[in-house]
Amino acid sequence: MIRFEHVTKTFGNGKRVLDDVSFEIAKGEIFTIVGPSGTGKSVTLKHMIRLLTPTSGRVTVGGECVSEATGKALSRIRSRFGYLFQSGALLAWMDVADNVALPLREKTNLTEGEIARRVDAALDAVGLAGEGASMPSDLSGGMQKRAGLARAIVTEPEIVLYDEPTSGLDPVTSRRIDELVSDLSSRLGITSVVVTHDLHSALSISDRIAMLGGGKVLAIEPPASFIRSTIPQARAFLDAQYVTRRGAWEKTTEE
């Protein structure tokens, strides 16, 4: 579905953020990218929709080379994606319904009736039915994230990119967001790529976890293997968050 082939990204200051990164994400998979700050997690996401272009290497989506695409070809590839920004990125002067409708009004020729139907369906899917008339300032942080997710899925994308979906949320709300990501993936068949510092989230929802460090992929493993990793960087990341085998992933580790 998504393939990175020897991707290197060096910025103008000479800093190499990605260094010969290769991996493949399967259709319908929840693929989570973890690692310390500054290791290229968000940079990796941005390469998938060509907000950034590799210094070398290739990124393909469904066999199409997004890292070389331009014009209509790039727009077509990007239309396959939804994107949940870390902050939710709702426009403060629009109500929730208009925020969710924004990509439909910008990118489609749908009638207002069809847009309203899709917006209601997206809000219902994220547990915000009846909140369309609310303003972003009226919503809690978790509800704002869910409204942002409704906007990400309203175009019925094949792939959703999540940039720190549980950042800034309390543990209970974070777990609700985790459940929502898993539910949308299984119910709608969405391929999900999640960037997070939250290992409890990663271990609970992922099919596979990729650990980045120093611009390189240090490991790609299912949760049951990742939690037992002997790679020093992964071990330090696990230990720093006091991760034990107690959690939603415990059944998996017992198999």
C-alpha positions as CSV (number, residue, x, y, z in Angstrom):
1,M,0.0,0.0,0.0
2,I,2.7,2.5,1.1
3,R,6.3,1.8,0.4
4,F,9.5,3.7,1.4
5,E,12.5,2.7,-0.6
6,H,15.9,3.8,0.8
7,V,14.5,7.3,1.7
8,T,16.9,9.9,2.9
9,K,16.0,13.4,3.9
10,T,18.6,16.1,4.5
11,F,17.5,19.6,5.3
12,G,19.2,22.8,4.2
13,N,21.1,23.1,7.4
14,G,22.8,19.8,6.6
15,K,20.8,17.8,9.2
16,R,19.9,14.3,8.0
17,V,16.6,13.5,9.6
18,L,15.9,10.3,7.6
19,D,18.8,8.0,6.7
20,D,18.1,5.2,4.2
21,V,14.6,4.4,5.5
22,S,12.8,1.4,4.0
23,F,9.5,-0.2,5.0
24,E,6.1,-1.2,3.6
25,I,2.6,-0.7,5.1
26,A,-0.1,-3.2,4.1
27,K,-3.6,-2.3,3.1
28,G,-5.9,-2.2,6.2
29,E,-3.0,-2.2,8.6
30,I,-2.6,0.0,11.7
31,F,1.1,0.9,11.4
32,T,2.5,3.0,14.3
33,I,5.8,4.9,14.3
34,V,7.4,5.6,17.7
35,G,10.6,7.1,18.9
36,P,12.1,10.1,20.7
37,S,11.5,13.6,19.6
38,G,13.5,14.7,16.6
39,T,13.9,11.2,15.1
40,G,11.8,11.9,12.0
41,K,8.4,10.6,12.8
42,S,6.4,13.5,11.5
43,V,8.8,14.0,8.7
44,T,8.0,10.4,7.6
45,L,4.3,11.2,7.6
46,K,4.8,14.3,5.5
47,H,6.7,12.3,2.8
48,M,3.6,10.1,2.3
49,I,1.6,13.0,0.9
50,R,4.6,14.9,-0.5
51,L,4.5,17.8,2.0
52,L,8.2,16.9,1.9
53,T,10.2,15.3,-0.9
54,P,13.1,12.9,-0.3
55,T,16.6,14.0,-0.9
56,S,17.1,10.5,-2.3
57,G,14.9,7.3,-2.5
58,R,11.3,6.8,-3.4
59,V,7.9,6.8,-1.7
60,T,5.1,5.0,-3.5
61,V,1.4,4.7,-2.6
62,G,-0.5,1.9,-4.3
63,G,2.3,1.6,-6.9
64,E,2.3,5.3,-7.7
65,C,5.4,7.3,-6.9
66,V,4.2,10.1,-4.8
67,S,7.7,11.5,-4.3
68,E,7.8,12.4,-8.0
69,A,4.2,13.2,-8.6
70,T,3.0,16.7,-9.5
71,G,-0.1,18.5,-10.6
72,K,-3.2,16.4,-11.1
73,A,-1.3,13.1,-10.3
74,L,-0.3,14.4,-6.9
75,S,-3.8,15.7,-6.2
76,R,-5.2,12.3,-7.0
77,I,-2.8,10.5,-4.7
78,R,-3.4,13.0,-1.9
79,S,-7.2,12.5,-2.3
80,R,-6.6,8.9,-1.0
81,F,-5.5,10.3,2.4
82,G,-7.1,11.9,5.4
83,Y,-4.9,13.7,7.9
84,L,-5.5,14.2,11.7
85,F,-3.3,17.0,12.9
86,Q,-1.8,17.0,16.3
87,S,-3.9,20.0,17.5
88,G,-7.0,18.9,15.7
89,A,-6.6,22.2,13.6
90,L,-10.2,23.2,13.8
91,L,-11.0,26.7,12.5
92,A,-12.2,28.7,15.4
93,W,-14.7,30.9,13.4
94,M,-16.5,27.9,11.9
95,D,-18.9,25.6,13.7
96,V,-18.1,21.9,13.9
97,A,-20.2,20.9,10.9
98,D,-18.6,23.5,8.7
99,N,-15.1,22.4,9.8
100,V,-15.9,18.9,8.9
101,A,-17.4,19.9,5.6
102,L,-14.4,22.0,4.5
103,P,-12.6,19.4,2.4
104,L,-15.8,18.4,0.7
105,R,-16.5,22.0,-0.3
106,E,-12.9,22.6,-1.4
107,K,-12.3,19.4,-3.3
108,T,-15.7,18.1,-4.6
109,N,-18.8,19.2,-6.5
110,L,-21.2,17.6,-4.1
111,T,-24.5,19.3,-3.4
112,E,-25.0,20.9,0.0
113,G,-27.5,18.1,0.8
114,E,-25.0,15.4,0.1
115,I,-22.3,17.3,2.1
116,A,-24.7,17.5,5.1
117,R,-25.3,13.8,4.8
118,R,-21.6,13.0,4.8
119,V,-20.9,15.4,7.6
120,D,-23.6,13.8,9.8
121,A,-22.3,10.3,9.0
122,A,-18.7,11.3,9.9
123,L,-19.7,13.0,13.2
124,D,-21.8,9.9,14.1
125,A,-18.8,7.6,13.3
126,V,-16.6,9.5,15.9
127,G,-19.3,9.8,18.5
128,L,-20.2,13.5,17.9
129,A,-23.7,13.1,16.6
130,G,-25.6,16.3,17.3
131,E,-22.5,18.5,17.8
132,G,-22.5,20.0,14.3
133,A,-23.7,23.4,15.5
134,S,-21.2,23.6,18.3
135,M,-18.2,25.9,18.1
136,P,-14.7,24.4,18.6
137,S,-14.3,26.5,21.8
138,D,-17.3,24.7,23.2
139,L,-15.6,21.3,22.9
140,S,-13.2,19.5,25.2
141,G,-9.7,18.6,23.9
142,G,-10.8,15.0,23.2
143,M,-13.9,16.2,21.4
144,Q,-11.8,18.5,19.2
145,K,-9.6,15.6,18.3
146,R,-12.7,13.6,17.3
147,A,-14.0,16.5,15.3
148,G,-10.7,16.7,13.5
149,L,-10.9,13.0,12.8
150,A,-14.4,13.4,11.4
151,R,-13.0,15.9,9.0
152,A,-10.2,13.5,8.1
153,I,-12.6,10.7,7.2
154,V,-15.5,12.7,5.6
155,T,-13.9,12.3,2.2
156,E,-14.0,8.5,2.7
157,P,-10.2,8.1,2.3
158,E,-8.4,4.8,2.0
159,I,-5.6,5.9,4.3
160,V,-5.6,8.1,7.5
161,L,-2.5,9.7,8.9
162,Y,-2.6,10.4,12.6
163,D,0.0,12.9,14.1
164,E,0.1,12.4,17.9
165,P,-3.7,11.6,18.2
166,T,-3.5,11.3,22.0
167,S,-1.1,14.2,22.7
168,G,-2.4,16.5,25.4
169,L,-5.3,14.3,26.4
170,D,-5.9,12.6,29.8
171,P,-5.4,8.8,29.9
172,V,-9.2,8.0,29.8
173,T,-9.8,10.2,26.8
174,S,-6.6,8.9,25.1
175,R,-7.9,5.3,25.4
176,R,-11.2,6.4,23.8
177,I,-9.3,7.8,20.9
178,D,-7.4,4.5,20.6
179,E,-10.7,2.7,20.5
180,L,-11.9,5.0,17.8
181,V,-8.8,4.5,15.6
182,S,-9.2,0.7,15.9
183,D,-12.9,0.8,15.3
184,L,-12.6,3.0,12.1
185,S,-9.8,0.7,10.8
186,S,-11.8,-2.5,11.2
187,R,-15.2,-1.1,10.3
188,L,-14.3,1.1,7.3
189,G,-11.2,-0.9,6.2
190,I,-9.0,2.2,6.5
191,T,-5.2,1.9,6.4
192,S,-3.9,3.8,9.5
193,V,-0.5,5.3,10.0
194,V,0.0,6.7,13.5
195,V,2.8,8.8,14.9
196,T,2.9,8.8,18.7
197,H,5.0,9.0,21.9
198,D,2.3,7.1,23.7
199,L,3.5,3.5,24.0
200,H,0.3,2.4,25.8
201,S,-1.6,3.5,22.7
202,A,0.9,2.0,20.2
203,L,0.8,-1.4,22.0
204,S,-2.9,-1.5,22.2
205,I,-3.9,-0.6,18.6
206,S,-1.1,-1.5,16.3
207,D,-0.6,-4.4,13.9
208,R,3.1,-3.4,13.8
209,I,5.2,-0.8,15.5
210,A,8.2,0.8,13.8
211,M,10.9,2.3,16.1
212,L,12.9,5.3,14.7
213,G,16.2,6.4,16.1
214,G,18.9,8.5,14.6
215,G,17.0,8.8,11.4
216,K,17.0,5.0,10.9
217,V,14.4,2.2,11.4
218,L,15.7,0.3,14.4
219,A,12.9,-2.3,14.5
220,I,9.5,-3.1,13.0
221,E,7.6,-5.6,15.1
222,P,4.1,-6.6,16.2
223,P,3.3,-5.4,19.8
224,A,4.0,-8.9,21.3
225,S,7.5,-8.8,20.0
226,F,8.2,-5.1,20.5
227,I,7.4,-5.2,24.2
228,R,10.1,-7.8,24.6
229,S,12.6,-6.0,22.4
230,T,16.3,-6.2,23.4
231,I,17.3,-3.2,21.2
232,P,18.7,-0.6,23.7
233,Q,16.8,2.3,22.3
234,A,13.5,0.5,22.3
235,R,14.1,-0.9,25.8
236,A,14.9,2.6,27.0
237,F,11.6,3.9,25.4
238,L,9.6,1.1,27.1
239,D,11.2,1.6,30.5
240,A,10.8,5.4,30.4
241,Q,7.1,5.0,30.2
242,Y,6.8,2.3,32.9
243,V,5.3,-0.1,30.3
244,T,4.7,-3.5,31.8
245,R,2.7,-6.4,30.4
246,R,-0.4,-5.1,32.1
247,G,-2.7,-3.6,29.5
248,A,-4.9,-4.2,26.6
249,W,-2.0,-5.9,24.7
250,E,-1.4,-8.6,27.5
251,K,-3.5,-11.3,25.7
252,T,-1.4,-10.8,22.6
253,T,1.9,-11.3,24.5
254,E,0.6,-14.5,26.1
255,E,0.0,-16.1,22.7
